[in-house]
């Protein structure tokens, strides 16, 4: 018996799963995102309804504005990704 490990040429020669396409754990990502946005929306509604402080109200509105701008930029970039040709 030898102490040498077997030589493996590539993943197809052994019993190894090939990488999957797509996002791993997509249900977890979507679920956590939904929970966080729902919680922030509930807090936002409460703050906008109850607060008389203009600074707090402006911060909440500014946060939603930044979130919407970031989401729009992400989807714009994602939809045009890989389409640039030189």
N, C-alpha and C positions, 0 to 999 in steps of 0.2 A: 504494500500500500504506500502511495506517495503522499506527501504533504502539499502538493501543488494544487491550486484551484483550477477548475476547468476553464478553458479559454472560450469566451462567448463573443461571437462575431457581431451580432446585432440582436435586437429585441425579438425578432421573428424566430430565432432559433431556440428560444427558451419560453417557458410558460409565463409571459408577462403581458398584462393588459396594455393595449395601445392607448395613448392619450385620447380623451373624448373631446369633441368640439363643443363649444358653448361655455356658459358660465357654470361653475360647480355650485351646487346648493342654491340654485336660483330661487327656490321657494323661501329659503331663509332670508336671502337678500331682499326680496320683494316684501316679505312679511315684516321685517325690521323697519324697512323704509316706510311702509304704510303706518306702522305703529308710531314711529317718530313724528311723521307729518301729521297724523291724527292728534297726537298729544299736543304738539305745538299749535295746531289749529284751535283746539279747545282752549288752551291758555290764551291764545290771541283773542278769541271771541270774548273771553272773560275780561281780559285787560281792556279791550276796546269798549266794552259795555260799562265797566265799573270805574275806570280810571279818569281822574280829572287832570292828571299830570301830562302836559303836552310832550314832555321829553320821552316818557315811557311809551306813549301812543306812537310817536314818531319813530322810536326805535323798533317797535313791533312792525309797523308798516314798512320801514326800511329793510328789515330782515326778510319780509316776504318779497319785497321788490328785488333784493339781491338773490334770493332763491329762484325767483322766476327768471331773472336775467341769466343766472348760471345754468339753469335747466335748458333754457332756449339756446344758449351758446353750446352746451353739450350736444343737444340733438342736432343742431345745425352742423357742428363739426363731425358728429358721428355719421350723419347722412351723406356728407360729402367726402368722408375719409376714403382714401385710396382712389379717388376719381381724378385727381390732378395729374395731368399729362404734360410732359415737357416736349 
